[in-house]
């Protein structure tokens, strides 16, 4: 047997051993081959791959770079160079090699998957998703490809298609725990709490000590208004991982949601000791737990954390919101606005990248709603719904005071609170996406009954149940058809204070117009236009409009008006909304745990010379 033949036999044996996972044996065979033929490309590639598999990435680079120099057209060296560079944390180099690999291989699905992973590391989730899809098109039954696609979609906050991708993973491999967990995350984002809870319990059947599954359950139960169960699972997750800072912070959030403020702040502080790179934990602490003497120190700490270049966009954004709030509380309004601006820039980049908010499409959609749900239609089809006076809808712009109204009314013994339900917005969206017809109208009655059944969870024995989804103002016509006896409470606030609050507060739900000041002004004008339409279409005995400023300056008079409008007897407990123990999950939770106060009115005066487009809403008298 000549040298060439012995060399090829050794390479073949090394590849068989490598495929079987016998790395040490494969490595020795490849070294023997390299001794026989030092210029052999195959030996260098096998040695490089083995080094990567053994996580000896710097050694791998030596073999693979030599192999790439020997044959620039060989696809294997750039692929494995990309893997090695990525493990070393050299994202740009890894991406460049992955691109080279796809150029050389074209139809190799692993190359496209590797490029997708590199792009995801760089925050290029849209292109990454395209790469994962390309890999799937080439090899549809590879579970990791689907899982990576789902991850990329989750980064883009496209939760529904992400959930579909994770379901494909589980169809291939039903026991893939990470895919089950990711599916739960996606379902949580689309607010399918029941399905999220099922996912978490499936994980616990296979891994009873999964802190991640308990954490998922805690979040789902909290969002689904089961705070006691949420706290139970949050504590269970923390028992399993007692030093996990994010679990500590979440337990703090859960405790504060039900009014256990001191315990909540203690958990948040403890979490920051373990892991100081938590923007949201700082935000919670600044909002409620920091005194005047501590704010300066916290600002310095947060600014130090911001200098960490490895921090993700979400944490960076939350830190900027927190610094802005702390600066505002200390009276440095110019610096506060700078940080709020930066927070919104980062939040926009994280949620939408370079995708613009298309004002024309937004306005056209609302115009379509006004055209379809006009006075004539509401009159002619008043019979299609279900008469029931249990629902009370609290509507308005976001950050206008809807949470406060819900807190006040749900203190009444005859009132339940359903939180923010997207039921009618989702139903209307499905109707807008097809021809508006008798078929759609025929679906309103069963939808009404399904909605009333949903409300039973929040107050089966209650005379009234509050649905405080602010943006239900876009669906008032549909709701009026579906529930002709329902009542609507519209709370509106000084427009500049509202816009400023939107700007200074992270959004719990992704809102495509909220992170650019000009878009906030545009969307607010559209909201005003929408409400003007409903004033002419809905009877005055069904629509009560109140000013936030009146509610906080004259709480008893306005609260009596609210209770009377709902057709209820007066109860003085409604004057103490801060004692309401129901879970609050909106960004207003910190304010809602305090007695009614008027200090948030005329907030805009602090920022009078820094308002930018928001100043368009100021009157001539206010500008003097």
N, C-alpha and C positions, 0 to 999 in steps of 0.2 A: 504494500500500500504506500503510495507516494505521499509527500508532505501535504499537497493540496487536498487529497482525499481524506487524510487523517484530520486535517483542519476542519473540513466540512462535516465530518462525522462528529467531531467534538462540539461544533456549533449546534448541530441537530440535537445531540444529547443535552446540551445546555438549555436549549429552548424547551425541550420536553420537561426537564426538571423545573425550569422557570414556570411553565404552565401549570405544573403540579404543586407549586408553592414551596419547592425544595430549594430555597434561595442560596444557601451556603454551597450545596452541591453544584448548582448551576453556575455560581460565581467561580468555583475552582475549575470547572470544565472550560469556562470562557477564558480564564487566565491561561490555562494550558494551551488553548487555541491561539491566544495572542502571542505566546512564546514561540509557537511554531511559525506564525506568520504575523509579525508585528504591524504590517501595513493592512491587515485584514479589517475591512469596514464592519463586517458582521460581528466580530468579537468586540469591537468598541461599542457598537449599539447595544449588544446584550449586556455588557458590563455596565453601561450607562443605565439601562432599564432596571437591572438588579439593584444598582446603587439607589435609584429613585425608590424602588419598592422597599428597600431597607432604610429609607429616609436618610441616606447619606448623600444629600443633594449637592454639596460642594464637590465631592468626588465624582458624582454623576456629570457635573458640568465639564470636567476635564475630558472624560471619555466622549461625551456627546458633541462638544465643540470641535474636537478633532475629527469625529465622524462627519460632521456637517461640512468641514473644510475639505475632506476627501471627496465627498459627493454632494454638492449643493442641491442636487435634484432628488435626493432621497428624502422621503416624507417622515421617516421615523425619528431622526434626530431632532428636528424642530418641535415635533409633538412632545417628546419626552423632555426636551429643554424647557418647554413651556410649563410642564408639570413641575419640574425642579425649581424653576424661577418662582413659580407661584407659591410653592411651599416655603421658599426662602423669603417671601414677602416682597419680591421685586415685580410689582404688578405690570409696569410698562413693558419690561423685558419679556415677561410671560405672555402678554398680549401680542407683542410683535412676533414671537415665535409661533404662537397659535395661528395667527393670520398666515404666516408662511406655510404652516402645515396644511391649512385648508386650500391654499393656492396649489400646493403640490398634489394633494390627495383628491380634492374635489368631492368625490362621493364617499368619503370615509366619515361615518356618523360620529365616531369618537373625536375626530378633529373639530367638528362643529360644536360638539358638546364642550370640549375644552375651551374653545374660543368664547363660548357663552359664559363659562365660569369666570374667565379672565375679565370679560367686560362687566360682569356683575360686580366683581371686586372693585372696578373703577367707577361704579355707579351708573354705568350705561345700560340700564335695565331694558330699555326698549330694543336696542340692537341685540342684547343678550337673549331676549325672548325669541327674536327672529332666528338666532343661531340654534337655540334648543329646538325650535319648530323644524328647522332644516334637518337636524339630527333625527327627529321623530319621523319625518317624511321618509328618511332613508332606512330607519329601523324602528318600526312602530311598537314593538313589543319589549322595549328596554325600559324598565321601570325608572331608573335614575334620570333618564332624559325627560320623562314626564314630570318627575319630581322637581327637577331644576327649572323646567318651564313654569311650573306652579309658583316656585320661589320668586322668579323674575316678575311674574304677574302680581304677586303679593307686594313686592317692593313698589310697583306702580300703583298699588292700592286698587287693582282690578280684581276684586275678591271673587266675583262670580265665576269668571273663566279660570281663575286659580283653583277654585274648588273643583271644577270639572276636570282639571289636569290631575289633581290629587286622587280623584275617583278613578281615573285611568290607571294610576299607579296601583291602587288597591285591587283593581280588577285583575292586574297581572300578579300582584303579590299581596294577598289579603292580610298578612301578618307583618307588614312593614310599618312598624310603630311610628317612625318619624313622619311618614306620609299621613297616618291617622291624626297625628298631632297637628300637622300643617293644615289638613282638611278642617280640623276644628278651628284653627286660627282664621281660616278663610270664611267659614260659616259664621263665626263670631262677628266678622267685619260686615257681613250682609244681614246681621241681626237675626239669624235663624238660631235662636238660643236652644230650642229643643233638640235640633240636630247636633249642635255643638256639644250638648250634655251627653247625647248618645255616643258621640266619638270619644269623649273623655272616659266614659265608663267602659267602652270597648278596650281602651288602652289599659285601664286598671284591671280588667279581667286577665290580661296577659302579663302585666307588670304592676302588681298591687302597690309597689313602693315608688311609683312614678310621681315625683314632685311636679313635673311639667303638666301631667294630666290633672292633678289636684289644683294647680294654678289656673289651668284652663276652665275647670269647673267653677272655681271661685269667681272668675271674671264673668262667665256666662250666667251664673246665679245672681250676681250683683246686677248685671244689665237687665236680667229678667225679673227684677224686683223681688228676689228672695234673699235679702241681706243676711239673715241668720245662717243659711246654708253657705253663702259666700264666705262669711267669716270663718265658719267651721273648716272649709276646704283650704282657705288661705293659711290658717294655722297648721293644718295637716301638712301642707306643702313645706312650710317653714320648719316643722318638726323633722322632716326628711332631709332638708338642706338648711340647717340653722344659720349658716353664714352667707346665704344668698341674699345680696342686697336688694335685688329687684323684688324678691318675694316679701322682704320687710316693707319696702315702699308700698307695694300693692296692699298689704294688710293695713298699712296706715291709711291709704285711700279708702278702703272698705269701712274701716272704723269711723272715719270722718263722715262718710256718706250717711251713716245712721246717727251722727251727732256725738260720737264718743271722741271728742276733740283732743283731750289731753293724751289719751292712749295713742291716738293717731299721730300726733306730733312726735311723741316719744319714738314710735316706730320709724318715722321719716328720718329723725336725727340719727338713730342707730344705723339705718341703711347708708347714710352718707359717711359715717365713720368707716364702714366696711368698703364702700365704693363711692368715692367722691365725684365720679364722672356721670352723674345722673341729673340731667337737666330737669326732668319732671319732678324729682324729689325736691330739688331746690325751689322750683316754682311753687310747690305745695307749701314749703316752709315759709317762703317769702310772703305768700298770700295770707297766711294766718298765724304762723308760729313764731315769727321774728319780732323782737321788740326794737325800739328805736336805737338802743345801744348796740344791737347785734347786726343791724343792716349793713353798716360800713364794712365790718369784717366779712360778711357774706358776699358783698359785692367783690371784694378782693379775691376771695376764694373762687367765685364763679368766673371772674376774669382770668384767673390762672388756669382753670379747667378749659376755658375757651381756647387757650393757646395749644391745646393738644390736637395736633393735626390728624390724628387717627379717629377723632370723634365723629360719629355719624351725623347726618343732616338733622335727624329728628332731635337728638340730644342738643346739638348746637342751637337749633331754633328755640327749644324750650329754655335753654340757658339765657338766650337773649331776651325772651319774654320775662324771665325772672329778674334779670338785671334791670330791665326797663321798669318793672314794677317797684323794685327796691329803690331805684333812683327817683322815681316819682314820689315815693313815700318820704324820701329825704329832701324833696323840694328841688332837685336838679332836673327840671322839666326838659331842658334842651338835650341833656344826655339821655333821659328816659325815651324821648321820641327817636333819637338815633338808634337805640337798642330795639325799640318796637319796629322801626323800619327794617333793621337787619333781621329780626325774628321773622317778619313776613316774607322777606326776600328768600330766606332759607326754607321756610315752610312751603312757599310756592315752588321752589326748585325741587324739593323732596316729592311733593304730590303730583306735580305736572311737568317738571322738566322745562322744555322749551315750548310746550303746547300752549297756544294762546287761548284766552277766554274770548269766545266769539259773541260779541254783544248782539249782533243782528239775529243770530239763532235764538238767543235767550229771549230777546224782545218778541220775536216772531212766535215762539212757543206760548208766551203769555197772551199775546194777541189772539192766538187760536183759541185759547181757553175762554177769553172774554167773548169771542164771536160765537162759540158753541153754547156757552152757558149764559145766554142772554135772558132778559125778562120774559120774552115770549115763550121760550123753551121751558123755563122754570114754571111758568103758569100752565102751559098746555100739558105738561107731564108731571104735574104735582102728585099724581096717584101712584107713581111707580115705586115709591119707597115704602118704608115701614114706620108707622107712627110710633114714636117712643121718645119720652122726654128725659131719659136717663143721661144721655151724653151731653156734656158741656165742653165746647171747644175753646181753648184759650189760644189766641193767634196774635201775630205781630211780627215785626222784624226780629231777627235773632238779636239778643242782647238788649231787649226792650223792657224786660220785667215779667215775662211769662212765668218764670219759675216762682217768683214772689206771689203772683196771683194763685198759682196752684198750691203753694204752701199755705196761704191764708185760707183758701176754701177747703182744703183737705183736712184742716183742723176741725171742721164741722163733723159731728157724729153721723150725719147722713150723707157724707160725701167720700167717695173713693178717688184714688189718683192712679191713672194708667201710665203716667210718664209721657214720653214722646212716641207716639205710634205713627208709623209711616204708611199705614193701611190704605188710606184714601189717596195719598200721593202716588203710591205704587199702582193702585187700581186705575187712577186717571191716566197715568203714563201709558199703561197698556192700551187704554182706549184711544189716546192721541196717536198711537203708532199704527192705527188702522182706521178705516173709514168709519166715521161716527154714524151709527145707524140704529135701527130698531133692535138689532141684535145686542148692541151694547146696552141700550136702555133696558132690555129684558134681563140683563145680568145684574142690574142694580139691586133688585129686591133680595136675591140670594146673598149678594155681597153685604147688604145691610144686616141680614140675619147672622152672617158669619162675624161681622164686626161686633154686634151686640153680644155674641157668644164670647168673643175675645174680652170684652169689658167685664164679663162675669168673673173673670179671674181677679179683677181688681176691686170688685164691689158688688157681688151678686145680690146682697141684701141692702145696698145703698140706693137712696133715691136718685143721686146724681153721681156720675163718674167723670172726672176731668181728663181730657186728652189735650196736652199742652204742646203739641208739635207746632212751633211757631209758623213754619212755612205752609201749614194747612191753609193759610190765607190764599194760596194759589188754587185750592180745591173747594172753596166755599160753595160754588154753584153745584158741584157734584154732591157734596155733603148735604146741601139743602134739598136736593132731589131724593137722596137716599134716606134721610132722617128728617122729615119735615117738622118735627117737634123739637129738634135739637136747638140749643142756644149757643150763641157765639159771643165771646168776650174779646174785644180787640183792645189791647193795651199799646199805646204809642208813647214815645219818649222824645225829648228834644232830638232832632235829627243829628246834630253834631255830636251830642253825647253818645247817641247810639252808634254812629260811625266810629267814633273814637274808642268805644268799648269793644267793637268788633276788631279794631286794629290792635288793641292792647291785650287781647285774649286769644289763646290758642283754641282752634275750633275742634270740638269733639267729633264732628262729622265733616268729612271733606266737602269744602264749599269752593267752587271753582272761581268765584269772583272776589273772594274775601281777602286776598293778599296783595292787591294792587289798589291804591287809594282811589284812582279814577274809576276803577271797576266797582268799588264799594259804593261810590256816589251814584253811578249808573244803576246798580241793582236796587239801591234805596229808592231812587225815583220810580223805577218800575214797580216796586212794592206800593208806593203811594198811588200810582195810577191804578193798580189792581184794586186797592181798597176803595177808591172812588167809584169804580164799577160796581162793587158789591153793595155799596151804600144805596145805590139806585135799584138794586135787584132783590135785596133781602129786607123783609119787614122790620120796622124799628123795634118791635117787641121781641124780636129774635136776635138782635145785634146790639150789644152794649159796648160803647166806646169810652175808655177812660184814659186819663193822662197819668203816666208814671209819677210825674212830679206831684200831682194831687194825692196819689196813693201814699207816698212817703211823707208828705207834709201834713196831711189830714187823714191818718190811717183809720180812725174809727168811722168817720163819715163815709169814706169810700168803701170800707169793708162792709158796712151796713148796706150800701147800695149793691155790692156784689152778691151778698147773701140774699137780699130781697129779689134781685133779678133772677136768681136761680130758683125762686119759689120756695125758700126755706125759712123756718123760724130762726130768729137771732140766737146765736150762742157766743158768749164772750171769749171762748177759747180761740176764736178766729183772730183775736187781737194779739195772740202770742205765737206767731208762726215759727219763731226760733225754737219752740219746744216740740214742734212736730218731729216725730221720730222716724218717719218714712225715709227710705233711701233717696238721696238726691245725687244724680249722676251727671248733671250738666256742669259746664264751667262756672255756673253761679252757686255751686254748693257752698263755697266759703262764705259768701254774703248771706245766703239763706239761713245759715246757722247763727246769725246775729239778729238782734231785735231790729225792727224796721227803722231805717235811718235815711236821712236826706242828704248825707254828705256826698253822694255820687251825682247829685244834680249840679248842673253848671260846671261840670268837670272840665269842659272845653276851655274855660277861662285860663286854666293853668297853661294851656298850650296855644293860647290865642295867636301867637306869631309863628306857630309851627304846624298849623293845621293843614296847610296845602289845600287840595281840592275840597276837603271837608268844610272849609270856610264858606263855600258857595251857599250853604244852608242858613247862614247867619242873616238876620234881618238888618235893615238900615239902622234901627235903634240899637241893636246889639253891636253893630260895628262902630258906634260913636265912642 
